Amino acid sequence: MIKLSKSDYEKILAHAEKELPNEACGLIAGTVENGDKIIKEVYLLTNIDHSNEHFTLDPKEQLAAIKDMRSKGYVPLGNWHSHPESPSRPSEEDKRLAYDSKASYMILSLMNRAEPVLNSFKITGDTAKKEELIIED
Amino acid sequence: MKITVAGVNKEVADNLTVAQLVIDEKVETPEYVTVTINDEFVESGAFESTTLKDGDVVEFLYFMGGGQ
């Protein structure tokens, strides 16, 4: 299970909407308690692909985020990105480039702008499994 | 000599190369890893020729990307 605060969800959503028509992306960090991931910090990074079909995190911003996580005592929990025009599920490319089976891969679909959908996945090889995501106040 | 790898202080052999460190640290999918030394990015083709120095701070950054 992975927990995200409503305010952090809104932070992701606002950034993803601002970056339209391109994909937006970032990192998530926090703590692991009894096997549950608690997101304490959401990082909004630049998609250096500047594309509506692909994303790559800016390595310099990634480095800064890793240092910030460490300074706060958080661990990297995974990443997030948006799908401006497709559902909230990993694409073949998402799966191919998901090297870490322990990470959570969050995907925000803006396909229906009125009803954004955020899901979180664990990806092992070419298999993606949805994990329980709790968004709480 | 002493270096810091991903925030952890380590004692390593003198003249250790980045390529050897990647092996020693059992980095998964090294083809998707970018290395920084003291915040400077190391070209992926220079792992063999880059030697670490005492006090260096090393980070491994994993490529993160995808597409819809």
N, CA and C atoms of all chains as a GROMACS GRO file, in nm:
protein
  615
    1MET      N    1   0.084  -0.120   0.000
    1MET     CA    2   0.000   0.000   0.000
    1MET      C    3   0.088   0.125   0.000
    2ILE      N    4   0.039   0.227  -0.065
    2ILE     CA    5   0.114   0.353  -0.070
    2ILE      C    6   0.018   0.468  -0.038
    3LYS      N    7   0.064   0.559   0.048
    3LYS     CA    8  -0.022   0.671   0.091
    3LYS      C    9   0.031   0.802   0.039
    4LEU      N   10  -0.062   0.883  -0.009
    4LEU     CA   11  -0.028   1.015  -0.062
    4LEU      C   12  -0.125   1.116   0.000
    5SER      N   13  -0.073   1.229   0.043
    5SER     CA   14  -0.164   1.330   0.099
    5SER      C   15  -0.241   1.398  -0.014
    6LYS      N   16  -0.358   1.449   0.020
    6LYS     CA   17  -0.439   1.517  -0.081
    6LYS      C   18  -0.364   1.639  -0.136
    7SER      N   19  -0.293   1.707  -0.048
    7SER     CA   20  -0.221   1.827  -0.094
    7SER      C   21  -0.110   1.790  -0.191
    8ASP      N   22  -0.043   1.676  -0.167
    8ASP     CA   23   0.061   1.634  -0.262
    8ASP      C   24  -0.001   1.586  -0.393
    9TYR      N   25  -0.118   1.522  -0.382
    9TYR     CA   26  -0.188   1.483  -0.505
    9TYR      C   27  -0.220   1.607  -0.588
   10GLU      N   28  -0.269   1.709  -0.521
   10GLU     CA   29  -0.305   1.833  -0.592
   10GLU      C   30  -0.182   1.902  -0.651
   11LYS      N   31  -0.070   1.885  -0.583
   11LYS     CA   32   0.056   1.943  -0.633
   11LYS      C   33   0.095   1.873  -0.765
   12ILE      N   34   0.083   1.741  -0.767
   12ILE     CA   35   0.113   1.664  -0.889
   12ILE      C   36   0.017   1.704  -1.001
   13LEU      N   37  -0.111   1.708  -0.965
   13LEU     CA   38  -0.213   1.739  -1.066
   13LEU      C   39  -0.192   1.879  -1.126
   14ALA      N   40  -0.165   1.977  -1.040
   14ALA     CA   41  -0.146   2.113  -1.088
   14ALA      C   42  -0.026   2.122  -1.182
   15HIS      N   43   0.081   2.052  -1.144
   15HIS     CA   44   0.202   2.055  -1.229
   15HIS      C   45   0.175   1.986  -1.362
   16ALA      N   46   0.107   1.872  -1.357
   16ALA     CA   47   0.078   1.797  -1.481
   16ALA      C   48  -0.010   1.880  -1.574
   17GLU      N   49  -0.107   1.950  -1.516
   17GLU     CA   50  -0.196   2.033  -1.600
   17GLU      C   51  -0.118   2.152  -1.658
   18LYS      N   52  -0.027   2.205  -1.579
   18LYS     CA   53   0.053   2.320  -1.627
   18LYS      C   54   0.143   2.279  -1.743
   19GLU      N   55   0.190   2.154  -1.740
   19GLU     CA   56   0.284   2.108  -1.842
   19GLU      C   57   0.215   2.061  -1.971
   20LEU      N   58   0.084   2.051  -1.969
   20LEU     CA   59   0.014   2.008  -2.091
   20LEU      C   60   0.051   2.097  -2.210
   21PRO      N   61   0.062   2.046  -2.329
   21PRO     CA   62   0.025   1.910  -2.371
   21PRO      C   63   0.131   1.804  -2.343
   22ASN      N   64   0.243   1.843  -2.280
   22ASN     CA   65   0.351   1.747  -2.258
   22ASN      C   66   0.329   1.662  -2.134
   23GLU      N   67   0.401   1.552  -2.129
   23GLU     CA   68   0.401   1.471  -2.009
   23GLU      C   69   0.478   1.546  -1.901
   24ALA      N   70   0.433   1.530  -1.778
   24ALA     CA   71   0.504   1.586  -1.663
   24ALA      C   72   0.556   1.469  -1.580
   25CYS      N   73   0.656   1.497  -1.495
   25CYS     CA   74   0.717   1.387  -1.421
   25CYS      C   75   0.782   1.436  -1.293
   26GLY      N   76   0.816   1.342  -1.209
   26GLY     CA   77   0.882   1.377  -1.085
   26GLY      C   78   0.914   1.254  -1.002
   27LEU      N   79   0.954   1.281  -0.880
   27LEU     CA   80   0.993   1.173  -0.789
   27LEU      C   81   0.906   1.176  -0.664
   28ILE      N   82   0.900   1.063  -0.597
   28ILE     CA   83   0.830   1.056  -0.468
   28ILE      C   84   0.925   0.999  -0.365
   29ALA      N   85   0.915   1.052  -0.244
   29ALA     CA   86   1.004   1.006  -0.136
   29ALA      C   87   0.927   1.006  -0.005
   30GLY      N   88   0.977   0.931   0.088
   30GLY     CA   89   0.910   0.927   0.218
   30GLY      C   90   0.968   0.821   0.307
   31THR      N   91   0.879   0.751   0.374
   31THR     CA   92   0.922   0.648   0.468
   31THR      C   93   0.847   0.518   0.437
   32VAL      N   94   0.902   0.409   0.490
   32VAL     CA   95   0.834   0.280   0.479
   32VAL      C   96   0.804   0.233   0.620
   33GLU      N   97   0.675   0.214   0.649
   33GLU     CA   98   0.633   0.175   0.783
   33GLU      C   99   0.551   0.047   0.775
   34ASN      N  100   0.603  -0.059   0.836
   34ASN     CA  101   0.536  -0.190   0.832
   34ASN      C  102   0.504  -0.233   0.689
   35GLY      N  103   0.596  -0.203   0.601
   35GLY     CA  104   0.578  -0.244   0.461
   35GLY      C  105   0.497  -0.146   0.379
   36ASP      N  106   0.435  -0.049   0.444
   36ASP     CA  107   0.356   0.051   0.370
   36ASP      C  108   0.443   0.172   0.338
   37LYS      N  109   0.425   0.222   0.217
   37LYS     CA  110   0.501   0.342   0.177
   37LYS      C  111   0.419   0.467   0.210
   38ILE      N  112   0.483   0.559   0.279
   38ILE     CA  113   0.417   0.685   0.313
   38ILE      C  114   0.492   0.796   0.239
   39ILE      N  115   0.425   0.857   0.144
   39ILE     CA  116   0.490   0.965   0.068
   39ILE      C  117   0.491   1.092   0.152
   40LYS      N  118   0.610   1.144   0.175
   40LYS     CA  119   0.623   1.267   0.254
   40LYS      C  120   0.664   1.386   0.168
   41GLU      N  121   0.717   1.356   0.051
   41GLU     CA  122   0.764   1.465  -0.036
   41GLU      C  123   0.744   1.425  -0.181
   42VAL      N  124   0.686   1.516  -0.254
   42VAL     CA  125   0.669   1.498  -0.399
   42VAL      C  126   0.758   1.599  -0.468
   43TYR      N  127   0.836   1.553  -0.564
   43TYR     CA  128   0.927   1.641  -0.638
   43TYR      C  129   0.875   1.658  -0.781
   44LEU      N  130   0.870   1.782  -0.824
   44LEU     CA  131   0.826   1.814  -0.960
   44LEU      C  132   0.951   1.842  -1.043
   45LEU      N  133   0.980   1.755  -1.137
   45LEU     CA  134   1.102   1.768  -1.215
   45LEU      C  135   1.070   1.804  -1.359
   46THR      N  136   1.173   1.850  -1.428
   46THR     CA  137   1.157   1.885  -1.569
   46THR      C  138   1.162   1.759  -1.655
   47ASN      N  139   1.068   1.750  -1.747
   47ASN     CA  140   1.073   1.644  -1.848
   47ASN      C  141   1.162   1.695  -1.961
   48ILE      N  142   1.285   1.644  -1.965
   48ILE     CA  143   1.379   1.699  -2.064
   48ILE      C  144   1.345   1.655  -2.207
   49ASP      N  145   1.250   1.563  -2.221
   49ASP     CA  146   1.205   1.526  -2.356
   49ASP      C  147   1.107   1.631  -2.410
   50HIS      N  148   1.043   1.707  -2.321
   50HIS     CA  149   0.943   1.806  -2.361
   50HIS      C  150   0.849   1.747  -2.467
   51SER      N  151   0.791   1.634  -2.432
   51SER     CA  152   0.712   1.557  -2.529
   51SER      C  153   0.578   1.520  -2.467
   52ASN      N  154   0.479   1.501  -2.553
   52ASN     CA  155   0.349   1.453  -2.502
   52ASN      C  156   0.344   1.300  -2.502
   53GLU      N  157   0.452   1.235  -2.546
   53GLU     CA  158   0.452   1.088  -2.551
   53GLU      C  159   0.565   1.024  -2.472
   54HIS      N  160   0.662   1.103  -2.430
   54HIS     CA  161   0.776   1.046  -2.357
   54HIS      C  162   0.815   1.138  -2.242
   55PHE      N  163   0.885   1.076  -2.145
   55PHE     CA  164   0.945   1.161  -2.041
   55PHE      C  165   1.080   1.105  -2.000
   56THR      N  166   1.168   1.196  -1.964
   56THR     CA  167   1.296   1.163  -1.901
   56THR      C  168   1.320   1.267  -1.793
   57LEU      N  169   1.347   1.220  -1.672
   57LEU     CA  170   1.375   1.314  -1.564
   57LEU      C  171   1.506   1.386  -1.589
   58ASP      N  172   1.508   1.515  -1.554
   58ASP     CA  173   1.632   1.592  -1.564
   58ASP      C  174   1.732   1.539  -1.460
   59PRO      N  175   1.847   1.487  -1.505
   59PRO     CA  176   1.942   1.426  -1.410
   59PRO      C  177   1.993   1.524  -1.303
   60LYS      N  178   2.011   1.650  -1.340
   60LYS     CA  179   2.059   1.748  -1.240
   60LYS      C  180   1.955   1.770  -1.132
   61GLU      N  181   1.831   1.780  -1.173
   61GLU     CA  182   1.724   1.798  -1.074
   61GLU      C  183   1.706   1.669  -0.992
   62GLN      N  184   1.730   1.556  -1.058
   62GLN     CA  185   1.721   1.428  -0.988
   62GLN      C  186   1.825   1.422  -0.877
   63LEU      N  187   1.945   1.466  -0.908
   63LEU     CA  188   2.053   1.468  -0.809
   63LEU      C  189   2.015   1.557  -0.691
   64ALA      N  190   1.962   1.675  -0.722
   64ALA     CA  191   1.922   1.768  -0.615
   64ALA      C  192   1.812   1.707  -0.529
   65ALA      N  193   1.719   1.637  -0.593
   65ALA     CA  194   1.609   1.575  -0.518
   65ALA      C  195   1.660   1.464  -0.427
   66ILE      N  196   1.753   1.384  -0.478
   66ILE     CA  197   1.810   1.275  -0.397
   66ILE      C  198   1.878   1.332  -0.272
   67LYS      N  199   1.950   1.439  -0.291
   67LYS     CA  200   2.019   1.502  -0.177
   67LYS      C  201   1.918   1.557  -0.076
   68ASP      N  202   1.812   1.617  -0.130
   68ASP     CA  203   1.709   1.674  -0.042
   68ASP      C  204   1.641   1.562   0.039
   69MET      N  205   1.610   1.451  -0.029
   69MET     CA  206   1.548   1.337   0.042
   69MET      C  207   1.637   1.291   0.157
   70ARG      N  208   1.764   1.277   0.125
   70ARG     CA  209   1.858   1.225   0.226
   70ARG      C  210   1.866   1.321   0.344
   71SER      N  211   1.869   1.451   0.315
   71SER     CA  212   1.880   1.550   0.424
   71SER      C  213   1.758   1.547   0.514
   72LYS      N  214   1.644   1.502   0.460
   72LYS     CA  215   1.521   1.497   0.539
   72LYS      C  216   1.496   1.359   0.600
   73GLY      N  217   1.587   1.266   0.573
   73GLY     CA  218   1.570   1.132   0.628
   73GLY      C  219   1.470   1.048   0.552
   74TYR      N  220   1.440   1.086   0.430
   74TYR     CA  221   1.346   1.009   0.349
   74TYR      C  222   1.422   0.914   0.256
   75VAL      N  223   1.348   0.816   0.207
   75VAL     CA  224   1.406   0.724   0.108
   75VAL      C  225   1.331   0.743  -0.024
   76PRO      N  226   1.399   0.717  -0.136
   76PRO     CA  227   1.328   0.725  -0.265
   76PRO      C  228   1.222   0.614  -0.271
   77LEU      N  229   1.102   0.651  -0.310
   77LEU     CA  230   0.994   0.550  -0.318
   77LEU      C  231   0.956   0.517  -0.462
   78GLY      N  232   0.995   0.604  -0.554
   78GLY     CA  233   0.960   0.579  -0.694
   78GLY      C  234   0.947   0.708  -0.771
   79ASN      N  235   0.871   0.703  -0.876
   79ASN     CA  236   0.852   0.824  -0.955
   79ASN      C  237   0.706   0.835  -1.000
   80TRP      N  238   0.674   0.948  -1.058
   80TRP     CA  239   0.540   0.968  -1.112
   80TRP      C  240   0.553   1.036  -1.248
   81HIS      N  241   0.456   1.012  -1.334
   81HIS     CA  242   0.450   1.089  -1.459
   81HIS      C  243   0.306   1.092  -1.506
   82SER      N  244   0.282   1.183  -1.598
   82SER     CA  245   0.145   1.198  -1.647
   82SER      C  246   0.131   1.137  -1.786
   83HIS      N  247   0.011   1.095  -1.816
   83HIS     CA  248  -0.028   1.051  -1.951
   83HIS      C  249  -0.134   1.150  -1.998
   84PRO      N  250  -0.096   1.248  -2.079
   84PRO     CA  251  -0.194   1.348  -2.121
   84PRO      C  252  -0.310   1.291  -2.202
   85GLU      N  253  -0.283   1.186  -2.277
   85GLU     CA  254  -0.386   1.140  -2.370
   85GLU      C  255  -0.413   0.990  -2.364
   86SER      N  256  -0.366   0.925  -2.259
   86SER     CA  257  -0.390   0.781  -2.250
   86SER      C  258  -0.421   0.743  -2.105
   87PRO      N  259  -0.469   0.621  -2.085
   87PRO     CA  260  -0.514   0.581  -1.950
   87PRO      C  261  -0.399   0.571  -1.849
   88SER      N  262  -0.439   0.559  -1.724
   88SER     CA  263  -0.344   0.547  -1.614
   88SER      C  264  -0.299   0.402  -1.600
   89ARG      N  265  -0.215   0.363  -1.692
   89ARG     CA  266  -0.155   0.229  -1.685
   89ARG      C  267  -0.021   0.235  -1.759
   90PRO      N  268   0.076   0.153  -1.716
   90PRO     CA  269   0.208   0.162  -1.778
   90PRO      C  270   0.204   0.120  -1.925
   91SER      N  271   0.269   0.201  -2.007
   91SER     CA  272   0.283   0.164  -2.148
   91SER      C  273   0.393   0.060  -2.162
   92GLU      N  274   0.409   0.006  -2.281
   92GLU     CA  275   0.517  -0.089  -2.303
   92GLU      C  276   0.652  -0.023  -2.275
   93GLU      N  277   0.664   0.103  -2.314
   93GLU     CA  278   0.790   0.174  -2.289
   93GLU      C  279   0.810   0.198  -2.140
   94ASP      N  280   0.702   0.231  -2.069
   94ASP     CA  281   0.713   0.248  -1.923
   94ASP      C  282   0.766   0.120  -1.860
   95LYS      N  283   0.714   0.007  -1.904
   95LYS     CA  284   0.755  -0.121  -1.845
   95LYS      C  285   0.900  -0.154  -1.881
   96ARG      N  286   0.934  -0.127  -2.006
   96ARG     CA  287   1.070  -0.158  -2.052
   96ARG      C  288   1.174  -0.078  -1.974
   97LEU      N  289   1.138   0.045  -1.935
   97LEU     CA  290   1.234   0.133  -1.869
   97LEU      C  291   1.219   0.135  -1.717
   98ALA      N  292   1.136   0.046  -1.666
   98ALA     CA  293   1.120   0.037  -1.520
   98ALA      C  294   1.216  -0.070  -1.470
   99TYR      N  295   1.331  -0.026  -1.423
   99TYR     CA  296   1.437  -0.120  -1.386
   99TYR      C  297   1.425  -0.166  -1.241
  100ASP      N  298   1.347  -0.096  -1.159
  100ASP     CA  299   1.347  -0.123  -1.015
  100ASP      C  300   1.214  -0.184  -0.972
  101SER      N  301   1.217  -0.312  -0.941
  101SER     CA  302   1.092  -0.382  -0.906
  101SER      C  303   1.038  -0.340  -0.770
  102LYS      N  304   1.120  -0.272  -0.690
  102LYS     CA  305   1.074  -0.229  -0.557
  102LYS      C  306   1.008  -0.090  -0.562
  103ALA      N  307   1.034  -0.019  -0.671
  103ALA     CA  308   0.984   0.119  -0.681
  103ALA      C  309   0.834   0.121  -0.713
  104SER      N  310   0.772   0.231  -0.674
  104SER     CA  311   0.633   0.255  -0.714
  104SER      C  312   0.634   0.350  -0.834
  105TYR      N  313   0.555   0.315  -0.933
  105TYR     CA  314   0.546   0.396  -1.054
  105TYR      C  315   0.404   0.451  -1.061
  106MET      N  316   0.394   0.580  -1.034
  106MET     CA  317   0.261   0.643  -1.032
  106MET      C  318   0.233   0.710  -1.166
  107ILE      N  319   0.112   0.687  -1.215
  107ILE     CA  320   0.075   0.743  -1.346
  107ILE      C  321  -0.056   0.819  -1.333
  108LEU      N  322  -0.050   0.946  -1.370
  108LEU     CA  323  -0.169   1.031  -1.366
  108LEU      C  324  -0.221   1.047  -1.508
  109SER      N  325  -0.342   0.997  -1.531
  109SER     CA  326  -0.403   1.014  -1.662
  109SER      C  327  -0.486   1.142  -1.664
  110LEU      N  328  -0.462   1.222  -1.770
  110LEU     CA  329  -0.542   1.344  -1.791
  110LEU      C  330  -0.626   1.329  -1.918
  111MET      N  331  -0.644   1.203  -1.957
  111MET     CA  332  -0.720   1.175  -2.079
  111MET      C  333  -0.859   1.238  -2.069
  112ASN      N  334  -0.921   1.221  -1.954
  112ASN     CA  335  -1.047   1.290  -1.926
  112ASN      C  336  -1.012   1.403  -1.828
  113ARG      N  337  -1.000   1.522  -1.881
  113ARG     CA  338  -0.952   1.634  -1.799
  113ARG      C  339  -1.041   1.660  -1.678
  114ALA      N  340  -1.169   1.629  -1.694
  114ALA     CA  341  -1.262   1.654  -1.584
  114ALA      C  342  -1.247   1.550  -1.472
  115GLU      N  343  -1.191   1.436  -1.507
  115GLU     CA  344  -1.177   1.330  -1.407
  115GLU      C  345  -1.039   1.265  -1.417
  116PRO      N  346  -0.937   1.332  -1.363
  116PRO     CA  347  -0.802   1.275  -1.366
  116PRO      C  348  -0.800   1.144  -1.286
  117VAL      N  349  -0.714   1.052  -1.330
  117VAL     CA  350  -0.703   0.923  -1.261
  117VAL      C  351  -0.556   0.899  -1.227
  118LEU      N  352  -0.531   0.874  -1.099
  118LEU     CA  353  -0.395   0.843  -1.055
  118LEU      C  354  -0.391   0.701  -1.002
  119ASN      N  355  -0.301   0.621  -1.057
  119ASN     CA  356  -0.279   0.486  -1.006
  119ASN      C  357  -0.130   0.467  -0.979
  120SER      N  358  -0.102   0.369  -0.894
  120SER     CA  359   0.037   0.336  -0.864
  120SER      C  360   0.062   0.189  -0.897
  121PHE      N  361   0.179   0.163  -0.955
  121PHE     CA  362   0.209   0.028  -1.001
  121PHE      C  363   0.346  -0.018  -0.952
  122LYS      N  364   0.358  -0.149  -0.936
  122LYS     CA  365   0.488  -0.214  -0.923
  122LYS      C  366   0.511  -0.283  -1.057
  123ILE      N  367   0.632  -0.272  -1.108
  123ILE     CA  368   0.660  -0.329  -1.240
  123ILE      C  369   0.778  -0.424  -1.230
  124THR      N  370   0.754  -0.547  -1.270
  124THR     CA  371   0.860  -0.647  -1.274
  124THR      C  372   0.864  -0.705  -1.415
  125GLY      N  373   0.975  -0.682  -1.483
  125GLY     CA  374   0.983  -0.726  -1.622
  125GLY      C  375   0.874  -0.660  -1.703
  126ASP      N  376   0.795  -0.741  -1.773
  126ASP     CA  377   0.688  -0.681  -1.852
  126ASP      C  378   0.552  -0.692  -1.783
  127THR      N  379   0.558  -0.717  -1.651
  127THR     CA  380   0.433  -0.729  -1.576
  127THR      C  381   0.416  -0.611  -1.480
  128ALA      N  382   0.303  -0.543  -1.493
  128ALA     CA  383   0.272  -0.432  -1.404
  128ALA      C  384   0.156  -0.471  -1.314
  129LYS      N  385   0.172  -0.447  -1.186
  129LYS     CA  386   0.066  -0.481  -1.091
  129LYS      C  387   0.026  -0.355  -1.016
  130LYS      N  388  -0.103  -0.326  -1.019
  130LYS     CA  389  -0.153  -0.207  -0.949
  130LYS      C  390  -0.140  -0.229  -0.799
  131GLU      N  391  -0.092  -0.126  -0.729
  131GLU     CA  392  -0.086  -0.137  -0.583
  131GLU      C  393  -0.192  -0.045  -0.522
  132GLU      N  394  -0.230  -0.078  -0.399
  132GLU     CA  395  -0.334   0.002  -0.334
  132GLU      C  396  -0.279   0.143  -0.308
  133LEU      N  397  -0.351   0.241  -0.354
  133LEU     CA  398  -0.312   0.382  -0.334
  133LEU      C  399  -0.419   0.451  -0.250
  134ILE      N  400  -0.374   0.510  -0.141
  134ILE     CA  401  -0.468   0.584  -0.055
  134ILE      C  402  -0.431   0.731  -0.060
  135ILE      N  403  -0.528   0.812  -0.100
  135ILE     CA  404  -0.508   0.958  -0.100
  135ILE      C  405  -0.590   1.011   0.017
  136GLU      N  406  -0.520   1.068   0.115
  136GLU     CA  407  -0.592   1.111   0.235
  136GLU      C  408  -0.568   1.257   0.266
  137ASP      N  409  -0.662   1.316   0.338
  137ASP     CA  410  -0.651   1.457   0.376
  137ASP      C  411  -0.537   1.477   0.476
  138MET      N  412   4.156   0.456   0.097
  138MET     CA  413   4.103   0.593   0.100
  138MET      C  414   3.955   0.589   0.133
  139LYS      N  415   3.903   0.705   0.172
  139LYS     CA  416   3.763   0.712   0.212
  139LYS      C  417   3.683   0.792   0.108
  140ILE      N  418   3.571   0.738   0.072
  140ILE     CA  419   3.481   0.809  -0.020
  140ILE      C  420   3.338   0.796   0.036
  141THR      N  421   3.250   0.873  -0.019
  141THR     CA  422   3.108   0.863   0.020
  141THR      C  423   3.028   0.820  -0.102
  142VAL      N  424   2.954   0.711  -0.086
  142VAL     CA  425   2.875   0.658  -0.197
  142VAL      C  426   2.728   0.659  -0.156
  143ALA      N  427   2.650   0.734  -0.229
  143ALA     CA  428   2.506   0.745  -0.200
  143ALA      C  429   2.483   0.777  -0.052
  144GLY      N  430   2.563   0.867   0.000
  144GLY     CA  431   2.545   0.913   0.138
  144GLY      C  432   2.610   0.828   0.243
  145VAL      N  433   2.675   0.718   0.202
  145VAL     CA  434   2.736   0.626   0.298
  145VAL      C  435   2.888   0.634   0.287
  146ASN      N  436   2.955   0.654   0.400
  146ASN     CA  437   3.102   0.660   0.400
  146ASN      C  438   3.159   0.521   0.383
  147LYS      N  439   3.260   0.510   0.294
  147LYS     CA  440   3.319   0.380   0.267
  147LYS      C  441   3.469   0.390   0.257
  148GLU      N  442   3.535   0.281   0.293
  148GLU     CA  443   3.679   0.268   0.276
  148GLU      C  444   3.698   0.183   0.150
  149VAL      N  445   3.770   0.236   0.054
  149VAL     CA  446   3.790   0.162  -0.071
  149VAL      C  447   3.938   0.165  -0.110
  150ALA      N  448   3.974   0.082  -0.205
  150ALA     CA  449   4.113   0.076  -0.251
  150ALA      C  450   4.152   0.206  -0.320
  151ASP      N  451   4.277   0.244  -0.306
  151ASP     CA  452   4.328   0.362  -0.376
  151ASP      C  453   4.314   0.340  -0.527
  152ASN      N  454   4.297   0.450  -0.597
  152ASN     CA  455   4.290   0.448  -0.744
  152ASN      C  456   4.174   0.364  -0.799
  153LEU      N  457   4.072   0.348  -0.720
  153LEU     CA  458   3.954   0.274  -0.767
  153LEU      C  459   3.890   0.350  -0.884
  154THR      N  460   3.854   0.276  -0.986
  154THR     CA  461   3.787   0.342  -1.099
  154THR      C  462   3.635   0.341  -1.076
  155VAL      N  463   3.568   0.429  -1.146
  155VAL     CA  464   3.422   0.433  -1.139
  155VAL      C  465   3.365   0.300  -1.187
  156ALA      N  466   3.425   0.245  -1.292
  156ALA     CA  467   3.377   0.117  -1.346
  156ALA      C  468   3.382   0.008  -1.239
  157GLN      N  469   3.492   0.005  -1.163
  157GLN     CA  470   3.505  -0.098  -1.060
  157GLN      C  471   3.407  -0.072  -0.945
  158LEU      N  472   3.389   0.056  -0.913
  158LEU     CA  473   3.294   0.089  -0.806
  158LEU      C  474   3.153   0.044  -0.843
  159VAL      N  475   3.117   0.063  -0.968
  159VAL     CA  476   2.985   0.019  -1.015
  159VAL      C  477   2.970  -0.132  -0.993
  160ILE      N  478   3.077  -0.205  -1.019
  160ILE     CA  479   3.073  -0.351  -0.998
  160ILE      C  480   3.067  -0.382  -0.848
  161ASP      N  481   3.156  -0.317  -0.772
  161ASP     CA  482   3.162  -0.345  -0.627
  161ASP      C  483   3.030  -0.314  -0.558
  162GLU      N  484   2.963  -0.210  -0.605
  162GLU     CA  485   2.836  -0.170  -0.542
  162GLU      C  486   2.718  -0.251  -0.594
  163LYS      N  487   2.748  -0.346  -0.684
  163LYS     CA  488   2.644  -0.433  -0.740
  163LYS      C  489   2.527  -0.350  -0.798
  164VAL      N  490   2.565  -0.249  -0.872
  164VAL     CA  491   2.465  -0.163  -0.934
  164VAL      C  492   2.386  -0.243  -1.038
  165GLU      N  493   2.254  -0.243  -1.020
  165GLU     CA  494   2.170  -0.315  -1.117
  165GLU      C  495   2.156  -0.230  -1.243
  166THR      N  496   2.141  -0.294  -1.353
  166THR     CA  497   2.125  -0.227  -1.483
  166THR      C  498   2.220  -0.107  -1.498
  167PRO      N  499   2.352  -0.134  -1.490
  167PRO     CA  500   2.448  -0.022  -1.496
  167PRO      C  501   2.438   0.060  -1.624
  168GLU      N  502   2.380   0.001  -1.727
  168GLU     CA  503   2.366   0.077  -1.852
  168GLU      C  504   2.268   0.193  -1.837
  169TYR      N  505   2.188   0.190  -1.729
  169TYR     CA  506   2.092   0.297  -1.705
  169TYR      C  507   2.135   0.388  -1.590
  170VAL      N  508   2.263   0.380  -1.554
  170VAL     CA  509   2.309   0.457  -1.439
  170VAL      C  510   2.402   0.570  -1.483
  171THR      N  511   2.374   0.686  -1.426
  171THR     CA  512   2.462   0.801  -1.442
  171THR      C  513   2.536   0.818  -1.309
  172VAL      N  514   2.664   0.853  -1.318
  172VAL     CA  515   2.744   0.870  -1.196
  172VAL      C  516   2.786   1.015  -1.184
  173THR      N  517   2.777   1.067  -1.061
  173THR     CA  518   2.833   1.199  -1.034
  173THR      C  519   2.942   1.185  -0.930
  174ILE      N  520   3.046   1.265  -0.946
  174ILE     CA  521   3.152   1.275  -0.846
  174ILE      C  522   3.159   1.422  -0.805
  175ASN      N  523   3.135   1.447  -0.680
  175ASN     CA  524   3.134   1.585  -0.628
  175ASN      C  525   3.045   1.675  -0.716
  176ASP      N  526   2.929   1.620  -0.749
  176ASP     CA  527   2.825   1.690  -0.827
  176ASP      C  528   2.859   1.708  -0.975
  177GLU      N  529   2.970   1.654  -1.019
  177GLU     CA  530   3.004   1.661  -1.162
  177GLU      C  531   2.964   1.529  -1.228
  178PHE      N  532   2.898   1.539  -1.342
  178PHE     CA  533   2.855   1.418  -1.411
  178PHE      C  534   2.972   1.354  -1.486
  179VAL      N  535   2.983   1.221  -1.471
  179VAL     CA  536   3.088   1.146  -1.540
  179VAL      C  537   3.029   1.092  -1.669
  180GLU      N  538   3.097   1.116  -1.780
  180GLU     CA  539   3.049   1.061  -1.907
  180GLU      C  540   3.046   0.909  -1.897
  181SER      N  541   2.942   0.847  -1.951
  181SER     CA  542   2.930   0.702  -1.937
  181SER      C  543   3.048   0.628  -2.001
  182GLY      N  544   3.106   0.687  -2.104
  182GLY     CA  545   3.221   0.623  -2.168
  182GLY      C  546   3.351   0.641  -2.091
  183ALA      N  547   3.344   0.715  -1.980
  183ALA     CA  548   3.467   0.744  -1.904
  183ALA      C  549   3.474   0.670  -1.771
  184PHE      N  550   3.386   0.573  -1.750
  184PHE     CA  551   3.386   0.501  -1.622
  184PHE      C  552   3.520   0.429  -1.599
  185GLU      N  553   3.575   0.371  -1.707
  185GLU     CA  554   3.700   0.294  -1.693
  185GLU      C  555   3.818   0.386  -1.664
  186SER      N  556   3.814   0.505  -1.722
  186SER     CA  557   3.931   0.593  -1.713
  186SER      C  558   3.921   0.695  -1.599
  187THR      N  559   3.809   0.694  -1.528
  187THR     CA  560   3.794   0.791  -1.418
  187THR      C  561   3.831   0.725  -1.286
  188THR      N  562   3.931   0.782  -1.222
  188THR     CA  563   3.980   0.728  -1.094
  188THR      C  564   3.931   0.816  -0.980
  189LEU      N  565   3.887   0.748  -0.875
  189LEU     CA  566   3.836   0.823  -0.760
  189LEU      C  567   3.949   0.868  -0.669
  190LYS      N  568   3.922   0.977  -0.597
  190LYS     CA  569   4.021   1.032  -0.504
  190LYS      C  570   3.964   1.030  -0.362
  191ASP      N  571   4.055   1.035  -0.268
  191ASP     CA  572   4.014   1.038  -0.128
  191ASP      C  573   3.919   1.156  -0.104
  192GLY      N  574   3.809   1.128  -0.037
  192GLY     CA  575   3.713   1.235  -0.004
  192GLY      C  576   3.605   1.257  -0.109
  193ASP      N  577   3.613   1.186  -0.221
  193ASP     CA  578   3.512   1.204  -0.326
  193ASP      C  579   3.372   1.164  -0.277
  194VAL      N  580   3.274   1.236  -0.328
  194VAL     CA  581   3.135   1.205  -0.297
  194VAL      C  582   3.069   1.157  -0.427
  195VAL      N  583   3.025   1.033  -0.424
  195VAL     CA  584   2.973   0.969  -0.546
  195VAL      C  585   2.823   0.944  -0.531
  196GLU      N  586   2.752   0.971  -0.637
  196GLU     CA  587   2.610   0.937  -0.641
  196GLU      C  588   2.582   0.856  -0.767
  197PHE      N  589   2.490   0.760  -0.753
  197PHE     CA  590   2.440   0.686  -0.868
  197PHE      C  591   2.299   0.736  -0.898
  198LEU      N  592   2.278   0.779  -1.019
  198LEU     CA  593   2.144   0.824  -1.059
  198LEU      C  594   2.091   0.728  -1.164
  199TYR      N  595   1.977   0.672  -1.135
  199TYR     CA  596   1.918   0.577  -1.229
  199TYR      C  597   1.832   0.650  -1.330
  200PHE      N  598   1.850   0.615  -1.454
  200PHE     CA  599   1.767   0.674  -1.559
  200PHE      C  600   1.621   0.650  -1.526
  201MET      N  601   1.541   0.753  -1.537
  201MET     CA  602   1.398   0.736  -1.519
  201MET      C  603   1.326   0.801  -1.635
  202GLY      N  604   1.253   0.720  -1.707
  202GLY     CA  605   1.181   0.772  -1.821
  202GLY      C  606   1.078   0.672  -1.867
  203GLY      N  607   1.003   0.712  -1.968
  203GLY     CA  608   0.900   0.624  -2.021
  203GLY      C  609   0.822   0.696  -2.128
  204GLY      N  610   0.707   0.643  -2.157
  204GLY     CA  611   0.626   0.707  -2.259
  204GLY      C  612   0.487   0.650  -2.260
  205GLN      N  613   0.390   0.732  -2.297
  205GLN     CA  614   0.251   0.685  -2.291
  205GLN      C  615   0.216   0.600  -2.411
   0.00000   0.00000   0.00000
